[in-house]
Amino acid sequence: MAEAENSVTSEVHHFSKEELLDPERGAVLSRFDFVYPAYMVVEKCPIISPVIDSDGDLQVTRKKDLHKKEGAVLIEHQSATTLELVGEQVWRGSLFLADFILNYPDIFRDAHILEVASGVGLTSVVAAMLAKQVIISDVDRGDILELISRNIKRNIDLIKAKVEVKEIDFFNHATIEEIMDLKNVSVLLAADVVYHDQLTDAFLRTVLRLMSDPPDKTMYIALEKRYVFTQEDMDTVAPCYEYFLQGLEWLGSQNLSQIDWTIEALPTDFEQYFTYERTRHLTLWKIQATLK
């Protein structure tokens, strides 16, 4: 468990159901409830019995409720960590990206997917409900890769895809070379990877490295803008997000003789399936690399 004066705690703890696993390590098991999209529900003709409420009135069953099926993703994670190990917590961007995946099944169904900086693996579990293959990756630091593997086992009944857990270190691209199955990957995912500038630089260099190889790839990045008040600006600003936007401009100027880049912010008003507080500070970016 992180020392109190150096610890960082995700806001996700406010709206997840938790069970303490290891008080000494601060490990918790959280249940993240969701509603299955209609396309995942096998329709049957239900036999509906009349229901009377406490006032003696007949309760009306709405058509939309006939197709409602609830599920849950079980995730082991830390209640607090140092900044270096924030990947061992669940952050709002991963739930936001999971919602996006469930809203657009045609993008992810039977796809070969790589998630980078996967953290505890929540988004990848949801992607694996639709995909053919999901490679879940993060830097091999702390307990993160073993933690991902445990979370995959916890959710095996939800998972359809072949799943692998691998190391990708943004600061050591030799870890990319060691993954043989990347040759089939066409969809990349990342959530809440922007929280200091040095990491943002390394992340975007890794994106460039991954998207320079065939096949053509599309990446979806979910982020939450985090605002701070600075004396320099005398205002509340999101400096890490602004730096990320500058990095996107840099990325779109790289290897133009080999790659046609399309970089755009996507609408964020898609349906919410997971239970969490969705804020206006959540953003979603699409990066598409078409090789010449």
ZADOVO-52505 format. One line per 3 residues: number of its first residue (from 1); for each residue z, x, y of N, C-alpha, C. Coordinates in Angstrom, 2 decimals. Layout:
NUM> Z,X,Y,Z,X,Y,Z,X,Y ~ ...
END
This chain:
1> 0.00,0.84,-1.20,0.00,0.00,0.00,0.00,0.87,1.24 ~ -0.73,0.48,2.28,-0.84,1.29,3.48,0.47,1.33,4.25 ~ 0.74,2.49,4.90,1.89,2.57,5.80,1.70,1.58,6.94
4> 2.78,0.91,7.34,2.68,-0.19,8.30,2.05,0.23,9.61 ~ 2.40,1.45,10.09,1.88,1.83,11.40,0.40,2.17,11.38 ~ -0.15,2.43,10.21,-1.57,2.79,10.10,-2.38,1.73,9.38
7> -1.79,0.57,9.11,-2.46,-0.39,8.25,-3.37,-1.33,9.03 ~ -4.38,-1.83,8.33,-5.32,-2.82,8.84,-5.28,-3.99,7.87 ~ -5.24,-5.22,8.39,-5.16,-6.41,7.55,-6.28,-7.37,7.92
10> -7.01,-7.83,6.92,-8.11,-8.77,7.13,-7.57,-10.16,7.45 ~ -8.31,-10.88,8.29,-7.96,-12.26,8.63,-8.19,-13.21,7.45 ~ -8.88,-12.76,6.42,-9.16,-13.59,5.24,-7.87,-14.07,4.58
13> -6.79,-13.31,4.74,-5.52,-13.69,4.12,-5.00,-15.04,4.62 ~ -5.49,-15.47,5.76,-5.01,-16.72,6.33,-5.60,-17.95,5.64 ~ -6.73,-17.80,4.93,-7.34,-18.99,4.34,-7.75,-18.80,2.88
16> -7.08,-17.87,2.18,-7.30,-17.74,0.74,-5.98,-17.99,0.01 ~ -6.10,-18.41,-1.24,-4.92,-18.66,-2.06,-4.62,-17.38,-2.84 ~ -3.42,-16.82,-2.67,-3.12,-15.50,-3.19,-1.97,-15.50,-4.18
19> -2.07,-14.54,-5.10,-0.99,-14.26,-6.04,-0.74,-12.76,-6.01 ~ 0.49,-12.36,-5.82,0.83,-10.94,-5.74,0.76,-10.32,-7.13 ~ -0.06,-9.27,-7.27,-0.23,-8.61,-8.56,0.67,-7.39,-8.70
22> 0.77,-6.61,-7.65,1.50,-5.34,-7.70,2.15,-5.10,-6.34 ~ 3.44,-5.44,-6.18,4.10,-5.28,-4.89,4.08,-3.86,-4.38 ~ 4.17,-2.90,-5.28,4.20,-1.49,-4.85,2.88,-1.07,-4.23
25> 1.77,-1.51,-4.82,0.44,-1.15,-4.30,-0.07,-2.14,-3.26 ~ 0.57,-3.31,-3.16,0.09,-4.33,-2.24,-1.12,-5.08,-2.76 ~ -1.35,-5.02,-4.07,-2.51,-5.68,-4.67,-2.26,-7.17,-4.83
28> -3.25,-7.97,-4.45,-3.16,-9.42,-4.60,-4.42,-9.93,-5.31 ~ -4.27,-11.08,-5.94,-5.41,-11.78,-6.55,-5.63,-13.05,-5.74 ~ -6.82,-13.16,-5.13,-7.13,-14.31,-4.29,-8.18,-15.20,-4.93
31> -8.04,-16.49,-4.71,-8.99,-17.49,-5.17,-9.79,-17.96,-3.96 ~ -11.10,-17.71,-3.98,-11.98,-18.14,-2.90,-12.78,-19.35,-3.38 ~ -12.38,-20.52,-2.90,-12.98,-21.77,-3.35,-14.33,-22.00,-2.67
34> -15.24,-22.60,-3.40,-16.54,-22.97,-2.85,-17.03,-24.25,-3.50 ~ -18.01,-24.86,-2.86,-18.69,-26.03,-3.41,-20.07,-25.59,-3.87 ~ -20.43,-25.93,-5.08,-21.75,-25.57,-5.59,-22.84,-26.30,-4.80
37> -23.91,-25.60,-4.43,-25.06,-26.30,-3.84,-25.63,-27.31,-4.83 ~ -26.29,-28.32,-4.32,-26.82,-29.39,-5.18,-27.76,-28.85,-6.26 ~ -28.54,-27.80,-5.93,-29.51,-27.28,-6.90,-28.83,-26.62,-8.09
40> -27.53,-26.31,-7.99,-26.81,-25.69,-9.10,-26.08,-26.73,-9.95 ~ -26.12,-27.97,-9.54,-25.39,-29.02,-10.24,-26.35,-29.79,-11.12 ~ -26.05,-29.85,-12.41,-26.87,-30.64,-13.34,-26.54,-32.10,-13.13
43> -27.54,-32.87,-12.70,-27.31,-34.27,-12.37,-27.20,-35.12,-13.63 ~ -26.19,-35.95,-13.63,-26.01,-36.93,-14.70,-25.78,-38.29,-14.05 ~ -25.98,-39.33,-14.80,-25.70,-40.67,-14.28,-24.22,-40.95,-14.49
46> -23.42,-40.88,-13.43,-21.97,-41.04,-13.62,-21.57,-42.50,-13.83 ~ -20.50,-42.65,-14.59,-19.90,-43.98,-14.74,-18.73,-44.02,-13.76 ~ -18.84,-44.86,-12.76,-17.87,-44.87,-11.68,-16.92,-46.05,-11.85
49> -15.65,-45.74,-11.98,-14.64,-46.79,-12.05,-14.14,-47.09,-10.65 ~ -13.88,-48.34,-10.35,-13.37,-48.68,-9.01,-12.01,-48.02,-8.77 ~ -11.82,-47.52,-7.54,-10.57,-46.88,-7.16,-9.97,-47.64,-6.00
52> -8.70,-48.01,-6.13,-8.00,-48.75,-5.09,-7.00,-47.82,-4.41 ~ -7.01,-47.81,-3.06,-6.07,-46.94,-2.35,-4.71,-47.62,-2.23 ~ -3.77,-46.94,-1.54,-2.39,-47.43,-1.45,-2.27,-48.75,-0.70
55> -3.27,-49.08,0.12,-3.26,-50.33,0.87,-3.93,-51.48,0.12 ~ -4.39,-51.17,-1.11,-5.06,-52.19,-1.89,-6.54,-52.35,-1.58 ~ -7.09,-51.40,-0.80,-8.52,-51.47,-0.45,-9.34,-50.66,-1.44
58> -10.57,-51.11,-1.67,-11.48,-50.41,-2.55,-12.02,-49.17,-1.86 ~ -11.89,-47.98,-2.50,-12.45,-46.74,-1.97,-13.93,-46.66,-2.35 ~ -14.75,-46.36,-1.37,-16.19,-46.29,-1.60,-16.57,-44.85,-1.96
61> -17.28,-44.68,-3.07,-17.79,-43.37,-3.47,-19.12,-43.12,-2.79 ~ -19.17,-42.10,-1.94,-20.40,-41.77,-1.23,-21.38,-41.05,-2.16 ~ -22.66,-41.21,-1.86,-23.68,-40.59,-2.70,-23.53,-39.08,-2.75
64> -23.20,-38.47,-1.59,-23.11,-37.01,-1.55,-21.96,-36.50,-2.43 ~ -20.91,-37.33,-2.61,-19.77,-36.91,-3.41,-20.08,-36.93,-4.91 ~ -21.11,-37.68,-5.31,-21.47,-37.73,-6.73,-21.96,-36.38,-7.23
67> -22.51,-35.57,-6.33,-23.10,-34.30,-6.72,-22.19,-33.11,-6.41 ~ -20.97,-33.40,-5.96,-20.07,-32.33,-5.54,-19.39,-31.70,-6.74 ~ -19.54,-30.39,-6.87,-18.88,-29.64,-7.93,-18.25,-28.41,-7.29
70> -16.98,-28.17,-7.59,-16.27,-27.07,-6.96,-16.10,-25.92,-7.92 ~ -16.08,-24.71,-7.35,-15.88,-23.51,-8.13,-14.99,-22.55,-7.37 ~ -14.73,-21.38,-7.96,-13.89,-20.39,-7.31,-14.29,-19.00,-7.77
73> -14.25,-18.06,-6.84,-14.42,-16.64,-7.16,-13.05,-15.99,-7.08 ~ -12.64,-15.31,-8.15,-11.34,-14.65,-8.20,-11.51,-13.18,-7.86 ~ -10.79,-12.71,-6.85,-10.97,-11.35,-6.36,-9.62,-10.65,-6.23
76> -9.49,-9.52,-6.90,-8.36,-8.63,-6.67,-8.67,-7.74,-5.48 ~ -7.72,-7.63,-4.56,-7.93,-6.79,-3.39,-6.59,-6.38,-2.82 ~ -6.60,-5.61,-1.75,-5.36,-5.14,-1.13,-4.97,-6.07,0.02
79> -3.67,-6.23,0.22,-3.19,-7.05,1.33,-3.28,-6.30,2.66 ~ -3.27,-4.97,2.60,-3.43,-4.13,3.79,-3.84,-2.74,3.33 ~ -4.60,-2.04,4.16,-5.03,-0.68,3.83,-5.09,0.15,5.11
82> -5.32,1.45,4.92,-5.70,2.28,6.05,-7.15,1.97,6.40 ~ -7.59,2.42,7.58,-8.97,2.19,7.99,-9.95,2.83,7.00 ~ -9.57,3.94,6.42,-10.44,4.64,5.47,-10.72,3.82,4.22
85> -9.79,2.94,3.86,-9.90,2.18,2.61,-10.07,0.68,2.85 ~ -10.65,0.31,4.00,-10.79,-1.13,4.30,-11.69,-1.85,3.29 ~ -12.52,-1.10,2.57,-13.36,-1.72,1.55,-12.57,-2.36,0.43
88> -11.28,-2.02,0.31,-10.45,-2.62,-0.73,-9.85,-3.96,-0.30 ~ -10.26,-4.45,0.87,-9.90,-5.79,1.32,-11.17,-6.66,1.35 ~ -10.96,-7.98,1.49,-12.06,-8.92,1.67,-12.16,-9.23,3.16
91> -13.39,-9.19,3.69,-13.63,-9.46,5.10,-14.54,-10.67,5.24 ~ -14.46,-11.30,6.40,-15.16,-12.57,6.62,-16.67,-12.45,6.43 ~ -17.24,-11.29,6.78,-18.69,-11.11,6.65,-19.18,-11.28,5.22
94> -18.35,-10.91,4.24,-18.77,-11.05,2.84,-18.88,-12.52,2.44 ~ -17.98,-13.36,2.95,-18.07,-14.80,2.68,-19.25,-15.42,3.40 ~ -19.52,-14.95,4.60,-20.67,-15.42,5.38,-21.97,-15.08,4.67
97> -22.09,-13.86,4.16,-23.29,-13.46,3.42,-23.40,-14.22,2.10 ~ -22.27,-14.50,1.47,-22.28,-15.30,0.25,-22.82,-16.70,0.53 ~ -22.42,-17.30,1.66,-22.97,-18.60,2.06,-24.48,-18.53,2.25
100> -24.95,-17.46,2.89,-26.39,-17.30,3.10,-27.13,-17.25,1.77 ~ -26.59,-16.52,0.82,-27.22,-16.40,-0.50,-27.35,-17.78,-1.15 ~ -26.29,-18.57,-1.10,-26.32,-19.89,-1.73,-27.26,-20.85,-1.00
103> -27.48,-20.61,0.29,-28.39,-21.46,1.06,-29.86,-21.16,0.80 ~ -30.17,-19.94,0.38,-31.57,-19.53,0.22,-31.83,-18.97,-1.18 ~ -31.72,-19.81,-2.20,-31.84,-19.33,-3.58,-33.20,-18.72,-3.90
106> -34.26,-19.17,-3.23,-35.60,-18.64,-3.54,-35.72,-17.16,-3.24 ~ -34.91,-16.66,-2.30,-34.92,-15.23,-1.99,-34.28,-14.43,-3.11 ~ -33.23,-14.97,-3.70,-32.37,-14.20,-4.59,-32.54,-14.51,-6.08
109> -33.16,-15.64,-6.38,-33.30,-16.03,-7.79,-34.19,-15.03,-8.53 ~ -33.67,-14.48,-9.63,-34.36,-13.52,-10.50,-34.73,-12.22,-9.79 ~ -34.08,-11.93,-8.66,-34.37,-10.70,-7.91,-33.57,-9.52,-8.46
112> -34.04,-8.32,-8.13,-33.30,-7.08,-8.39,-32.64,-6.69,-7.06 ~ -31.32,-6.68,-7.05,-30.55,-6.58,-5.81,-29.64,-5.36,-5.84 ~ -29.52,-4.71,-4.70,-28.54,-3.64,-4.49,-27.66,-4.01,-3.31
115> -26.34,-4.03,-3.51,-25.43,-4.15,-2.38,-24.81,-2.79,-2.12 ~ -24.82,-2.34,-0.86,-24.18,-1.09,-0.48,-22.87,-1.40,0.24 ~ -21.94,-0.44,0.17,-20.61,-0.65,0.75,-20.04,-1.99,0.32
118> -20.07,-2.23,-0.98,-19.77,-3.56,-1.53,-18.31,-3.95,-1.42 ~ -17.43,-2.98,-1.18,-16.02,-3.33,-1.14,-15.54,-3.81,-2.49 ~ -14.90,-4.97,-2.52,-14.34,-5.49,-3.77,-15.34,-6.29,-4.59
121> -16.55,-6.50,-4.05,-17.63,-7.08,-4.86,-17.84,-8.57,-4.76 ~ -17.19,-9.24,-3.81,-17.31,-10.70,-3.73,-18.75,-11.15,-3.52 ~ -19.45,-10.57,-2.55,-20.83,-10.97,-2.27,-21.73,-10.73,-3.47
124> -21.52,-9.62,-4.15,-22.35,-9.32,-5.32,-22.11,-10.31,-6.46 ~ -20.89,-10.77,-6.61,-20.61,-11.79,-7.63,-21.44,-13.03,-7.36 ~ -21.50,-13.45,-6.10,-22.29,-14.64,-5.75,-23.78,-14.37,-5.95
127> -24.26,-13.19,-5.54,-25.66,-12.84,-5.76,-26.00,-12.87,-7.25 ~ -25.05,-12.44,-8.09,-25.27,-12.38,-9.54,-25.33,-13.76,-10.18 ~ -24.97,-14.81,-9.44,-25.13,-16.16,-9.93,-26.59,-16.58,-9.96
130> -27.44,-15.86,-9.22,-28.86,-16.21,-9.11,-29.80,-15.10,-9.58 ~ -29.42,-13.85,-9.36,-30.33,-12.72,-9.54,-30.56,-12.36,-11.00 ~ -31.52,-11.48,-11.21,-31.77,-10.91,-12.53,-30.94,-9.66,-12.75
133> -30.79,-8.85,-11.68,-30.01,-7.62,-11.74,-29.32,-7.41,-10.40 ~ -28.05,-6.99,-10.46,-27.31,-6.64,-9.24,-26.64,-5.29,-9.46 ~ -26.95,-4.34,-8.59,-26.27,-3.05,-8.58,-25.25,-3.10,-7.45
136> -23.99,-2.94,-7.81,-22.90,-3.02,-6.84,-22.45,-1.59,-6.55 ~ -22.50,-1.18,-5.29,-22.23,0.23,-4.99,-21.25,0.39,-3.85 ~ -20.54,1.50,-3.90,-19.66,1.91,-2.80,-19.34,3.39,-3.02
139> -18.69,4.00,-2.05,-18.27,5.38,-2.20,-17.11,5.43,-3.19 ~ -17.07,6.45,-4.01,-16.03,6.57,-5.03,-14.77,7.16,-4.37 ~ -14.01,6.25,-3.78,-12.80,6.66,-3.06,-11.70,5.66,-3.38
142> -10.49,6.17,-3.59,-9.40,5.28,-3.97,-9.69,4.65,-5.32 ~ -9.44,3.37,-5.43,-9.59,2.64,-6.69,-10.82,1.73,-6.68 ~ -11.74,1.95,-5.70,-12.72,0.91,-5.38,-13.68,0.60,-6.52
145> -14.23,1.61,-7.21,-15.21,1.32,-8.26,-14.57,0.63,-9.45 ~ -13.36,1.06,-9.81,-12.63,0.39,-10.91,-12.25,-1.03,-10.50 ~ -11.91,-1.20,-9.23,-11.56,-2.52,-8.71,-12.74,-3.47,-8.80
148> -13.93,-3.00,-8.42,-15.14,-3.82,-8.55,-15.35,-4.24,-10.00 ~ -15.19,-3.30,-10.92,-15.40,-3.60,-12.34,-14.42,-4.66,-12.82 ~ -13.19,-4.59,-12.36,-12.20,-5.61,-12.76,-12.59,-6.97,-12.21
151> -13.10,-7.00,-10.99,-13.49,-8.29,-10.40,-14.72,-8.88,-11.08 ~ -15.62,-8.03,-11.54,-16.77,-8.53,-12.31,-16.27,-9.21,-13.59 ~ -15.33,-8.59,-14.29,-14.79,-9.18,-15.52,-14.09,-10.51,-15.24
154> -13.40,-10.59,-14.09,-12.70,-11.83,-13.76,-13.66,-12.99,-13.53 ~ -14.87,-12.69,-13.14,-15.82,-13.75,-12.77,-17.02,-13.81,-13.70 ~ -16.85,-13.30,-14.91,-17.97,-13.18,-15.83,-18.60,-14.54,-16.15
157> -17.83,-15.61,-16.10,-18.36,-16.94,-16.41,-19.31,-17.44,-15.31 ~ -19.21,-16.88,-14.12,-20.11,-17.27,-13.03,-21.42,-16.49,-13.04 ~ -21.39,-15.32,-13.66,-22.46,-14.33,-13.49,-23.59,-14.54,-14.48
160> -24.81,-14.56,-13.93,-26.01,-14.68,-14.75,-26.72,-13.33,-14.90 ~ -26.63,-12.49,-13.88,-27.41,-11.25,-13.80,-26.82,-10.12,-14.65 ~ -27.66,-9.13,-14.91,-27.17,-7.85,-15.40,-26.51,-7.14,-14.21
163> -25.29,-6.67,-14.39,-24.53,-6.08,-13.29,-24.14,-4.65,-13.63 ~ -24.33,-3.75,-12.65,-23.91,-2.36,-12.78,-23.11,-1.97,-11.56 ~ -22.12,-1.10,-11.76,-21.31,-0.57,-10.67,-21.62,0.92,-10.53
166> -22.07,1.33,-9.34,-22.51,2.70,-9.11,-21.94,3.23,-7.80 ~ -21.92,4.53,-7.67,-21.53,5.12,-6.39,-22.74,5.37,-5.51 ~ -22.67,4.92,-4.26,-23.58,5.37,-3.21,-22.71,5.77,-2.02
169> -22.80,7.05,-1.67,-22.04,7.61,-0.56,-23.01,7.79,0.60 ~ -22.77,7.12,1.72,-23.65,7.22,2.88,-23.79,8.66,3.37 ~ -22.81,9.49,3.09,-22.82,10.87,3.57,-23.32,11.85,2.51
172> -23.73,11.32,1.36,-24.24,12.18,0.28,-25.34,11.44,-0.47 ~ -26.57,11.62,-0.05,-27.68,10.88,-0.63,-28.06,11.34,-2.03 ~ -27.43,12.42,-2.50,-27.62,12.80,-3.90,-27.11,11.71,-4.83
175> -26.15,10.90,-4.36,-25.66,9.79,-5.18,-26.73,8.74,-5.39 ~ -27.68,8.63,-4.46,-28.79,7.68,-4.62,-29.72,8.15,-5.72 ~ -29.98,9.45,-5.74,-30.92,10.01,-6.72,-30.44,9.79,-8.15
178> -29.14,9.64,-8.33,-28.57,9.53,-9.68,-28.69,8.12,-10.26 ~ -29.13,7.15,-9.46,-29.23,5.77,-9.94,-30.66,5.48,-10.36 ~ -30.90,5.38,-11.64,-32.26,5.24,-12.17,-32.86,3.86,-11.89
181> -32.02,2.81,-11.86,-32.54,1.44,-11.78,-32.96,1.02,-10.39 ~ -32.89,1.89,-9.40,-33.27,1.52,-8.04,-34.77,1.24,-7.90 ~ -35.57,1.71,-8.84,-37.03,1.56,-8.72,-37.47,0.10,-8.73
184> -36.62,-0.81,-9.21,-36.98,-2.23,-9.25,-36.38,-3.04,-8.10 ~ -35.50,-2.44,-7.33,-34.76,-3.18,-6.30,-35.67,-3.54,-5.14 ~ -35.65,-4.83,-4.76,-36.43,-5.30,-3.61,-35.58,-5.99,-2.55
187> -34.31,-6.26,-2.88,-33.40,-6.91,-1.94,-32.15,-6.07,-1.80 ~ -31.78,-5.77,-0.55,-30.56,-5.01,-0.25,-29.59,-5.91,0.52 ~ -28.31,-5.70,0.29,-27.27,-6.48,0.95,-26.20,-5.54,1.53
190> -25.61,-5.97,2.64,-24.45,-5.26,3.19,-23.67,-6.23,4.07 ~ -22.35,-6.11,4.03,-21.50,-7.00,4.84,-20.38,-6.20,5.48 ~ -20.18,-6.42,6.77,-19.08,-5.81,7.52,-19.00,-4.29,7.30
193> -20.12,-3.62,7.55,-20.16,-2.16,7.40,-20.07,-1.43,8.73 ~ -19.92,-2.17,9.82,-19.93,-1.56,11.16,-18.54,-1.64,11.76 ~ -17.82,-0.52,11.73,-16.51,-0.51,12.39,-16.19,0.84,13.03
196> -17.03,1.87,12.83,-16.98,3.04,13.71,-18.34,3.73,13.69 ~ -18.66,4.43,14.78,-20.03,4.86,15.05,-20.56,5.88,14.05 ~ -19.71,6.78,13.59,-20.16,7.79,12.64,-20.61,7.13,11.34
199> -19.87,6.13,10.90,-20.24,5.39,9.69,-21.53,4.61,9.91 ~ -21.70,4.02,11.09,-22.92,3.28,11.40,-24.14,4.19,11.31 ~ -24.04,5.41,11.85,-25.14,6.37,11.76,-25.48,6.67,10.30
202> -24.45,6.93,9.51,-24.68,7.28,8.10,-25.24,6.08,7.33 ~ -24.76,4.89,7.65,-25.27,3.67,7.01,-26.76,3.50,7.29 ~ -27.18,3.63,8.53,-28.59,3.41,8.86,-29.48,4.52,8.31
205> -28.97,5.74,8.23,-29.75,6.81,7.56,-29.92,6.48,6.08 ~ -28.91,5.87,5.48,-29.00,5.47,4.07,-30.00,4.33,3.90 ~ -29.99,3.38,4.82,-30.97,2.30,4.78,-32.39,2.87,4.86
208> -32.60,3.82,5.76,-33.92,4.46,5.87,-34.31,5.14,4.56 ~ -33.36,5.84,3.96,-33.65,6.52,2.69,-34.01,5.51,1.60 ~ -33.27,4.45,1.49,-33.51,3.46,0.43,-34.82,2.71,0.64
211> -35.16,2.41,1.88,-36.33,1.58,2.16,-37.62,2.38,2.27 ~ -37.52,3.69,2.13,-38.71,4.54,2.18,-39.41,4.64,0.82 ~ -38.76,4.17,-0.22,-39.33,4.22,-1.57,-39.80,2.83,-1.98
214> -40.88,2.77,-2.80,-41.33,1.47,-3.31,-40.30,0.90,-4.28 ~ -40.33,-0.44,-4.44,-41.24,-1.42,-3.82,-40.81,-1.74,-2.39 ~ -41.61,-2.59,-1.70,-41.21,-3.09,-0.38,-39.85,-3.78,-0.50
217> -39.03,-3.59,0.52,-37.66,-4.11,0.44,-37.31,-4.93,1.67 ~ -36.39,-5.87,1.46,-35.81,-6.65,2.55,-34.30,-6.55,2.45 ~ -33.67,-6.29,3.60,-32.21,-6.15,3.63,-31.61,-7.23,4.50
220> -30.46,-7.75,4.06,-29.70,-8.74,4.82,-28.32,-8.16,5.11 ~ -27.96,-8.13,6.39,-26.72,-7.52,6.83,-25.90,-8.56,7.59 ~ -24.70,-8.85,7.10,-23.80,-9.78,7.78,-22.70,-8.98,8.46
223> -22.46,-9.30,9.73,-21.47,-8.57,10.51,-20.65,-9.55,11.35 ~ -19.42,-9.14,11.63,-18.63,-9.87,12.61,-18.43,-8.96,13.82 ~ -18.83,-9.45,14.98,-18.59,-8.69,16.21,-17.08,-8.65,16.45
226> -16.58,-7.45,16.70,-15.15,-7.29,16.96,-14.96,-6.80,18.39 ~ -14.28,-7.63,19.17,-14.17,-7.40,20.60,-12.86,-6.68,20.95 ~ -12.95,-5.78,21.92,-11.78,-5.09,22.46,-11.90,-5.06,23.98
229> -10.77,-4.95,24.65,-10.78,-4.79,26.11,-10.74,-3.30,26.43 ~ -11.67,-2.84,27.25,-11.70,-1.43,27.64,-11.53,-1.31,29.15 ~ -10.77,-0.29,29.56,-10.60,-0.03,30.99,-11.90,0.43,31.63
232> -12.71,1.13,30.84,-13.99,1.62,31.36,-14.87,0.45,31.80 ~ -14.94,-0.58,30.96,-15.79,-1.74,31.27,-15.03,-2.81,32.04 ~ -13.68,-2.73,32.01,-12.84,-3.77,32.60,-13.26,-5.15,32.10
235> -13.55,-5.18,30.81,-14.03,-6.42,30.20,-13.80,-6.34,28.70 ~ -13.95,-7.48,28.04,-13.88,-7.53,26.58,-15.28,-7.30,26.02 ~ -15.44,-6.26,25.22,-16.75,-5.86,24.71,-16.67,-5.61,23.21
238> -17.84,-5.52,22.57,-17.93,-5.22,21.14,-18.69,-3.91,20.98 ~ -18.04,-2.77,21.25,-18.76,-1.50,21.30,-19.39,-1.08,19.98 ~ -18.73,-1.35,18.87,-19.30,-0.96,17.57,-20.57,-1.75,17.27
241> -20.56,-3.03,17.65,-21.76,-3.85,17.44,-22.89,-3.41,18.36 ~ -22.57,-3.09,19.61,-23.61,-2.61,20.54,-24.21,-1.31,20.03 ~ -23.38,-0.45,19.47,-23.88,0.81,18.91,-24.79,0.53,17.71
244> -24.42,-0.45,16.91,-25.27,-0.85,15.77,-26.64,-1.33,16.25 ~ -26.69,-2.09,17.34,-27.97,-2.57,17.87,-28.84,-1.39,18.31 ~ -28.23,-0.39,18.92,-28.98,0.83,19.27,-29.51,1.51,18.01
247> -28.69,1.49,16.96,-29.12,2.09,15.70,-30.30,1.35,15.09 ~ -30.34,0.03,15.24,-31.49,-0.72,14.74,-32.77,-0.32,15.47 ~ -32.67,-0.06,16.77,-33.84,0.41,17.52,-34.30,1.75,16.98
250> -33.34,2.62,16.69,-33.69,3.92,16.11,-34.38,3.74,14.76 ~ -33.82,2.89,13.90,-34.39,2.68,12.57,-35.83,2.19,12.66 ~ -36.08,1.25,13.58,-37.43,0.69,13.72,-38.46,1.65,14.26
253> -38.01,2.84,14.68,-38.94,3.85,15.18,-39.20,4.97,14.17 ~ -38.61,4.85,12.98,-38.70,5.93,11.99,-39.87,5.72,11.01 ~ -40.50,6.83,10.64,-41.54,6.85,9.59,-42.62,5.80,9.81
256> -43.06,5.66,11.04,-44.03,4.60,11.36,-45.38,4.83,10.70 ~ -45.68,6.05,10.31,-46.93,6.30,9.59,-46.88,5.80,8.16 ~ -45.66,5.53,7.67,-45.49,5.11,6.28,-44.93,3.70,6.13
259> -44.25,3.20,7.18,-43.53,1.93,7.06,-43.82,1.02,8.25 ~ -44.12,-0.23,7.96,-44.13,-1.28,8.98,-42.77,-1.97,8.94 ~ -42.03,-1.90,10.06,-40.70,-2.47,10.13,-40.72,-3.85,10.79
262> -39.93,-4.77,10.23,-39.64,-6.04,10.90,-38.13,-6.18,10.91 ~ -37.55,-6.22,12.12,-36.10,-6.29,12.27,-35.78,-7.47,13.17 ~ -34.99,-8.41,12.66,-34.72,-9.62,13.44,-33.36,-10.20,13.11
265> -32.75,-10.84,14.13,-31.53,-11.61,13.92,-31.92,-12.97,13.36 ~ -31.18,-13.45,12.38,-31.47,-14.73,11.74,-30.55,-15.82,12.26 ~ -30.99,-17.08,12.18,-30.10,-18.20,12.55,-28.85,-18.19,11.68
268> -27.74,-18.61,12.25,-26.46,-18.58,11.53,-25.87,-19.97,11.33 ~ -26.69,-20.99,11.47,-26.18,-22.37,11.36,-26.43,-22.97,9.98 ~ -26.59,-22.11,8.97,-26.80,-22.63,7.61,-25.49,-23.21,7.07
271> -25.61,-23.98,6.00,-24.47,-24.73,5.47,-23.38,-23.79,4.94 ~ -22.15,-24.21,5.12,-21.01,-23.45,4.63,-20.55,-24.01,3.30 ~ -20.51,-23.15,2.27,-20.06,-23.55,0.95,-18.67,-23.02,0.62
274> -18.31,-21.84,1.15,-17.00,-21.24,0.91,-16.00,-21.74,1.95 ~ -14.73,-21.72,1.57,-13.66,-22.15,2.45,-13.16,-20.95,3.26 ~ -13.49,-20.93,4.53,-13.00,-19.90,5.45,-13.32,-20.37,6.86
277> -12.74,-19.70,7.85,-13.01,-20.04,9.24,-14.26,-19.29,9.70 ~ -15.32,-20.03,9.95,-16.57,-19.40,10.41,-16.54,-19.36,11.95 ~ -16.68,-18.17,12.51,-16.61,-18.01,13.97,-18.00,-17.74,14.54
280> -18.12,-17.90,15.85,-19.39,-17.65,16.53,-19.72,-16.16,16.62 ~ -18.75,-15.32,16.22,-18.98,-13.88,16.30,-19.65,-13.32,15.04 ~ -19.90,-14.17,14.05,-20.59,-13.73,12.83,-22.10,-13.68,13.10
283> -22.72,-12.60,12.68,-24.15,-12.42,12.89,-24.83,-12.01,11.58 ~ -26.12,-12.26,11.51,-26.89,-11.93,10.31,-28.21,-11.29,10.72 ~ -28.49,-10.13,10.15,-29.72,-9.39,10.47,-30.59,-9.22,9.22
286> -31.88,-9.29,9.45,-32.86,-9.06,8.39,-33.70,-7.85,8.75 ~ -33.79,-6.90,7.82,-34.62,-5.71,7.98,-35.65,-5.69,6.86 ~ -36.91,-5.70,7.21,-37.97,-5.70,6.21,-38.81,-4.45,6.36
289> -39.03,-3.75,5.26,-39.84,-2.54,5.25,-41.05,-2.76,4.35 ~ -42.24,-2.73,4.94,-43.49,-2.86,4.20,-44.15,-1.50,4.19 ~ -44.31,-0.94,3.00,-44.87,0.40,2.89,-46.38,0.37,3.05
292> -46.92,1.37,3.75,-48.36,1.45,3.97,-49.06,2.20,2.84
END
